Amino acid sequence: MRDPIIKRVVDKIEGRSAVGFKKYGVTLKDDVPDLKTWVSHIQEELMDAVNYLEKLQYEMEEADDNK
């Protein structure tokens, strides 16, 4: 792979896939929950992402205040 950043992303995706398969025993392709479940999963993941971003902003503000 030419781009090491993309390689890192691909490696992480493969790792997440392995974790998901170990946990649920099915690939994403073969997972067939209803639409409401998929929407709920996406919403939960996005809320987690916003929380992580907020934590990073807080840490950067704290670092700036301590300069």
N, C-alpha and C positions, 0 to 999 in steps of 0.2 A: 504494500500500500504506500503510495507516494506521500501522503500527508499524515504525519504522526498524530496530529490532533484527531483526525477522523478515525484513525486506528484505535485510539483510546476510547472514543465514543462507541465504536463497534464492539470492542472488548467488553465494555460496560453493558451494552445491550445483550450480548451473549451471556454474560454473567447473570443479569436479571432474568433472562429466559430460563436458565438452569435453576435458579431459585424458585421461580414460578412453577416449573415442571415438578420439582421436588416437593413443593408445598401442595399443589393441586393435582398432580399426576396426569396432566393433560397439557398439550401445547396450546398456544393462543389460537392457532388456526382451528383446532378442534373444540375449543371452549365455546359453548352455545348458550350463555345465559340470556335472559330476556333483555329487551332494550332498556327497561328501567334500571336493571342491575348495572348495565354498562354505563349509563349516565351517572349513576351513583358512584361507581368506581372512579370515573373521570373527575367528578366534582371533588371527591375526597383527595385525590392526587393533587389537583390544582390548589386546594386549600392548604395542603401541606407545603406546596411550593411557595405560596405566598407567605406562610409562616417562616420558612427558611430565609426568604428574601428580607423579611422584616428583621430577623435576627442579624443578618449580615449588615443591614443598614444601621442597626443599633450598635453593633461592634465597631463599625467605621466611625460613627459619631463619637463614641467613647474614645477611640484612638485619637481623633482630631481634638477633642477636649483636653486630652492629656498631653498635648504637645507643648 
